[in-house]
Amino acid sequence: MPPPPYFHHSPCQVLALKPDTGEYVWHFQQVPGEDWDYTATQHMILADLTIDGRPRKVIMQAPKNGFFYVLDRATGEFISGTAYAKVTWAEGLDPKTGRPIVKPEALYSTTGKPQLIYPGPGGAHNWHPMSYNPRTGYVYIPSLEAAFGYVAHDPKTFQKRPGVFWSFGIDPVGAAMPEDEATRKAIRAGSKGRLIAWDPVQKKAAWNVEYPVAWNGGLLSTEGGLLFQGTGQGRFVAYDAKDGKKLWDFHAQTGIIAAPVTYEVDGEQYVTVLAGWGGAIPLVVGELALDAAKGGTNRILTFKLGAKGELPPMRTVVRKLAPPQATAAKEVVDKGRAHYQQYCAACHGDTAAAGGIVPDLRYSATLGDAGAWKAITLEGAMLKNGMVTFEKYLKPDEVEQIRAYVIQRAHDEKKRLETATK
């Protein structure tokens, strides 16, 4: 019997190849003419399902674009595709072909008009593993709900400069999160995470659990009917896989994004998870990670029934926000904003709001020292710490403009914190 196809998930399509020869078998294109960073690199699950009274050998995937796909894994035939999260870029999928019915206004790069779209480039499901349990028949999806304001970069001024910053054809300033607190608060309220128990036969969610933080861990379901997940709020939780009832949780002292594993040693079952905070959302959109458990100690945590181990007391880190006086003119700050969004936001966070992975520049001791700021940004003073130099792209006066912008954002944050404590 020949070996089954090897399935490869390339950007926006599933590709089936013969593993011995690399010979093409079939492919299924999920998003032709992709314009939103909706990759299909999320992992895939093989299962045997009874659909419309007929046994089917299927492959299932919940990619970034927000639709759950069930395909015939032998032929690539489209069986079904249903939105498992909030989707505003398409009306749905063609029931025969599976091709998306794209809303004309969602084609922002064609129309030239900005569009707020769900899901954003983080997707409705990112890399965090989902899990299928044949006993319940559910696929458990670690989903996120976060929109993005897509603004096409002016093609006349766009320059692709690979190496030290992202260059996606998106206007880095136009697509930035608004800086007024009322709007930011509304965006935070509209962004959330979900644990979805998806029924691929009924094509709908059986139950779901909502989280205030969009970025949460991968999933593990067990033969015994348990479902484990770590959360962005630093909890490691066990649910009943059938109905989503919370059975147990543990304070891990840090956000968790990895998926747990289970194994047996000498007849005893263990569950292990890598507890640690990171990934795209907290790195780039720190504003959505305000309620996350960040700054804790990264650990490998192992559990078993009856164990009585405890973590040491949580380390307390007190950050002092004491920015220098904001004296720069508005035009200087505006120029600094543009440079920051182009060169700095990908690591230190959109609009200078970091999510707990790399230093939050609003709290930097170098804000009041132009010489130190220049040494780090242009002269490579912190290359050994992973901070690249922008000497090929930025001039000293532009670096000073960025410092002026971050100083202003530090004062904005100080005002927000003072208001929150009143």
C-alpha positions in Angstrom: 0.0 0.0 0.0 1.5 3.4 -0.9 2.1 5.8 1.9 -0.5 8.5 2.5 0.1 12.0 1.3 2.3 14.4 3.3 0.3 17.6 4.0 2.1 20.9 3.9 0.5 24.2 5.1 2.0 27.0 3.0 0.7 30.6 3.1 -3.1 30.5 2.5 -3.2 27.0 1.2 -3.0 23.3 2.1 -0.8 21.3 -0.2 -0.7 17.5 -0.3 2.5 15.7 -1.6 3.7 12.1 -1.8 6.3 11.9 1.0 8.7 9.5 -0.9 8.9 11.5 -4.1 7.5 15.0 -3.4 5.0 14.4 -6.2 2.0 16.8 -6.1 -1.3 15.3 -5.1 -3.7 18.2 -4.5 -3.9 21.7 -3.0 -6.7 23.8 -1.6 -6.3 27.6 -1.7 -8.0 29.2 1.3 -7.5 32.9 0.5 -6.6 33.7 -3.1 -5.1 37.2 -3.5 -4.4 37.3 0.2 -4.2 40.9 1.6 -4.4 40.5 5.4 -1.5 38.2 6.5 -3.9 35.3 6.8 -1.4 32.5 6.6 -2.5 28.8 6.8 0.5 27.7 8.8 -1.7 26.6 11.7 -1.3 22.8 12.3 -3.8 20.3 10.8 -5.7 17.3 12.3 -6.6 14.1 10.5 -9.8 12.3 11.6 -12.5 9.9 10.4 -15.9 11.6 10.7 -19.4 10.7 9.7 -20.8 13.6 7.7 -24.3 13.5 6.2 -24.5 9.8 7.1 -21.3 9.0 5.2 -17.8 8.1 6.6 -15.2 10.6 5.5 -11.4 10.7 6.0 -10.8 14.3 6.6 -8.2 16.9 7.4 -9.3 19.8 9.6 -7.7 23.3 10.1 -8.6 26.6 11.8 -6.3 29.0 10.0 -5.9 32.7 10.7 -8.7 33.8 8.4 -11.5 32.8 10.9 -13.0 29.9 9.0 -12.9 26.3 10.1 -12.2 24.0 7.2 -13.0 20.3 6.7 -11.4 18.8 3.6 -11.3 15.3 2.1 -7.7 14.4 2.8 -7.5 12.0 -0.1 -8.7 14.3 -2.8 -8.6 17.8 -1.3 -12.4 18.2 -1.9 -14.0 21.0 0.1 -16.5 19.5 2.6 -17.3 22.5 4.8 -16.1 25.8 6.0 -17.7 27.9 8.7 -16.7 31.0 10.7 -15.5 30.0 14.1 -14.7 33.6 15.2 -15.7 37.1 14.3 -15.1 37.7 10.6 -15.7 41.0 8.7 -13.4 40.6 5.7 -15.7 38.1 3.9 -19.4 37.3 3.8 -18.7 33.6 4.0 -17.4 30.7 1.8 -18.9 29.4 -1.4 -20.6 26.2 -0.3 -19.3 24.3 -3.4 -15.8 25.6 -3.9 -14.9 26.9 -0.5 -13.6 30.1 -2.0 -14.2 33.2 0.2 -16.9 35.7 -0.7 -14.7 38.8 -0.1 -16.4 42.0 0.9 -15.3 44.7 -1.7 -14.5 47.3 1.0 -12.1 44.8 2.7 -9.7 45.2 -0.2 -8.0 48.2 1.3 -5.0 48.0 -0.9 -7.2 48.2 -4.0 -9.6 50.8 -2.8 -7.0 52.9 -1.0 -9.4 53.3 1.9 -8.5 52.3 5.5 -10.5 49.4 6.9 -11.0 48.1 10.4 -11.1 44.3 9.9 -11.6 41.1 12.0 -9.5 39.2 12.3 -6.3 41.2 12.2 -2.9 39.9 11.1 -2.7 38.0 14.4 -5.5 35.9 13.0 -8.5 34.3 14.7 -6.1 31.4 15.6 -2.4 31.8 15.6 0.3 29.1 16.1 -0.9 27.8 19.5 -1.9 24.1 19.0 -5.6 23.1 18.9 -6.6 19.6 20.0 -9.1 17.0 18.7 -10.8 14.5 21.1 -12.4 11.6 19.3 -14.5 10.8 22.4 -16.3 14.2 22.5 -15.9 14.8 18.7 -14.8 18.4 19.4 -11.9 20.3 18.1 -10.6 22.7 20.8 -9.4 26.0 19.4 -7.3 28.6 21.3 -8.9 31.6 19.4 -8.3 35.3 19.7 -10.5 38.2 18.7 -8.7 41.4 17.7 -9.3 43.8 14.9 -6.7 45.7 12.9 -6.9 49.0 11.1 -5.4 48.2 7.6 -4.0 51.2 5.9 -2.1 50.7 2.7 1.3 52.4 2.4 1.4 55.0 -0.4 3.0 53.0 -3.3 4.9 56.2 -4.4 6.8 56.4 -1.1 6.9 52.7 -0.1 10.4 51.2 0.1 11.0 47.6 1.1 14.1 47.5 3.4 14.6 43.9 4.7 16.8 43.4 7.7 16.0 45.4 10.8 12.3 46.2 10.6 9.1 45.0 9.2 8.1 46.1 5.7 4.6 44.8 4.8 3.2 47.6 2.6 1.1 48.8 5.6 1.4 52.5 6.6 3.1 52.2 10.0 1.6 55.5 11.2 -1.9 55.3 9.7 -2.3 51.7 11.0 -1.0 52.6 14.5 -3.4 52.3 17.5 -4.9 55.7 18.3 -3.2 57.4 21.3 -6.2 58.8 23.1 -7.1 56.7 26.1 -10.9 56.5 25.4 -10.3 54.9 22.0 -7.6 52.6 23.4 -9.9 51.5 26.2 -12.6 50.7 23.6 -10.1 48.6 21.6 -9.0 46.7 24.6 -12.6 46.0 25.5 -13.2 44.7 21.9 -10.2 42.3 22.0 -10.4 39.0 23.9 -9.4 35.4 23.8 -11.6 32.3 23.6 -11.3 28.6 24.1 -13.8 27.2 21.6 -15.0 23.6 21.6 -15.9 23.3 17.9 -18.1 20.5 16.5 -16.8 19.9 12.9 -19.9 17.8 12.0 -22.5 20.2 13.2 -20.3 23.1 12.1 -20.8 25.2 15.2 -19.3 25.8 18.7 -20.6 23.4 21.4 -19.3 25.7 24.1 -16.7 28.4 24.7 -14.8 30.1 27.5 -14.0 33.8 27.2 -10.7 35.4 28.4 -10.0 39.1 28.8 -6.5 38.6 27.3 -6.4 37.7 23.6 -3.2 35.7 23.8 -3.5 32.3 25.5 -1.9 28.9 25.4 -2.2 25.8 23.2 -4.5 22.9 24.2 -4.2 19.3 25.4 -7.2 17.0 25.6 -7.0 13.6 27.2 -8.6 10.2 26.9 -10.0 10.7 30.4 -12.1 13.7 29.3 -9.9 16.5 30.6 -8.8 19.6 28.7 -5.8 21.6 29.8 -4.8 25.2 28.8 -2.5 27.9 30.1 -3.8 31.5 29.9 -2.4 34.9 29.4 -3.4 35.8 32.9 -1.0 33.2 34.3 -3.5 30.4 35.2 -3.0 26.7 34.2 -6.5 25.3 34.0 -8.2 21.9 33.6 -11.7 21.8 32.1 -14.2 19.1 31.5 -13.8 18.4 27.8 -17.5 17.7 27.4 -19.0 20.8 28.7 -16.2 23.3 29.5 -16.7 23.2 33.3 -13.6 24.4 35.1 -12.3 21.6 37.3 -9.0 23.0 38.6 -6.5 25.8 38.1 -3.0 26.7 39.3 -1.4 30.2 39.5 1.8 29.9 37.3 2.9 33.4 38.1 3.4 34.2 34.4 1.4 34.1 31.2 1.4 30.8 29.4 1.3 30.3 25.6 2.8 26.9 25.1 0.7 23.7 24.9 0.9 21.1 27.7 1.9 17.5 27.2 1.0 14.4 29.1 3.0 11.2 29.6 3.4 8.2 31.9 6.4 7.2 34.1 6.4 4.0 36.1 2.6 3.8 35.8 1.9 7.4 36.9 0.6 10.1 34.7 2.1 13.6 34.5 1.2 16.8 32.8 3.9 19.3 31.9 3.7 22.8 30.5 6.4 25.4 29.6 5.2 28.5 31.5 6.4 31.7 29.9 5.2 34.9 28.3 5.9 36.0 24.7 4.8 35.9 21.1 3.5 38.3 18.5 0.6 40.0 20.3 2.5 41.1 23.5 5.6 41.9 21.4 3.8 44.2 18.9 0.6 45.2 20.5 1.4 45.6 24.1 -1.7 47.6 24.7 -3.7 44.3 24.4 -1.5 42.7 27.1 -2.3 45.1 29.9 -4.1 42.5 32.0 -1.6 39.7 31.2 0.6 38.1 33.8 3.9 39.3 32.5 7.3 39.7 34.1 7.2 36.5 36.0 9.7 33.6 36.1 9.7 31.3 33.1 9.6 27.6 34.3 8.8 24.1 33.2 5.9 23.0 35.5 5.0 19.4 36.0 1.9 18.1 37.8 0.5 14.8 39.0 -2.5 13.7 41.1 -1.8 14.1 44.8 1.3 16.3 44.4 1.8 19.0 47.0 4.6 21.1 45.5 4.4 24.9 45.6 6.1 27.7 43.8 8.4 30.1 45.7 6.8 33.5 46.4 6.3 35.6 43.3 9.0 38.0 42.5 7.8 41.6 42.7 9.2 44.1 40.2 8.4 47.8 40.9 8.8 50.0 37.8 9.3 53.7 38.2 7.8 55.9 35.6 9.7 59.2 35.8 10.1 60.7 32.4 12.0 63.9 31.8 10.1 67.0 31.0 8.4 67.0 27.5 9.8 70.1 25.8 9.8 69.1 22.1 7.6 70.9 19.6 4.6 69.0 18.2 6.3 68.7 14.8 9.3 67.1 16.3 7.1 64.6 18.2 5.1 63.9 15.1 8.3 63.1 13.1 9.4 60.9 16.0 6.1 59.0 15.9 6.6 58.2 12.2 10.2 56.9 12.8 9.2 55.0 15.9 6.4 53.2 14.1 8.6 52.3 11.2 11.7 51.2 13.1 10.8 50.5 16.8 7.2 49.3 17.1 7.9 45.7 15.9 9.9 45.0 19.1 9.1 47.7 21.6 5.3 47.8 20.9 2.9 49.8 18.8 2.8 53.5 20.0 5.5 52.7 22.6 3.4 50.3 24.7 5.4 47.2 25.3 3.8 43.9 26.3 6.3 42.5 28.8 8.8 40.8 26.6 11.4 43.5 25.7 12.0 46.8 27.7 9.2 49.3 27.7 11.0 52.4 26.5 8.6 54.7 28.4 10.3 53.5 31.6 13.9 53.6 30.2 16.5 55.5 32.3 18.0 56.7 29.1 15.0 58.8 28.1 16.7 61.8 29.9 20.1 61.1 28.4 20.4 62.0 24.7 23.9 60.7 24.5 23.0 57.3 25.9 20.0 57.1 23.7 22.1 57.8 20.6 24.8 55.3 21.7 22.2 52.5 21.9 20.3 53.3 18.8 23.1 54.3 16.4 26.4 53.1 17.9 25.5 49.5 18.9 26.0 50.0 22.7 23.6 47.1 23.4 24.3 44.8 20.5 25.2 42.0 22.9 21.8 42.3 24.4 20.0 41.9 21.1 19.4 45.6 20.3 20.3 46.2 16.7 21.8 49.5 15.4 20.0 51.7 13.0 23.0 53.6 11.8 22.2 52.7 8.1 18.7 54.1 8.3 18.5 56.9 10.9 20.3 60.2 11.4 21.1 61.6 14.9 18.4 64.2 14.7 15.8 61.5 13.7 16.9 59.4 16.7 16.4 62.5 18.9 12.9 62.9 17.4 12.1 59.3 18.4 13.3 60.1 22.0 10.9 63.1 22.0 8.0 60.9 21.0 8.7 58.3 23.6 9.0 61.0 26.3 5.5 62.2 25.2 4.1 58.7 25.4 5.6 58.2 28.8 3.8 61.3 30.0 0.6 59.9 28.4 1.1 56.7 30.4 1.8 58.5 33.6 -1.5 60.4 33.2 -3.4 57.2 32.5 -2.0 55.5 35.6 -2.7 58.5 37.8 -6.3 58.6 36.5 -6.8 54.9 37.1 -5.8 55.2 40.8 -8.2 58.0 41.6 
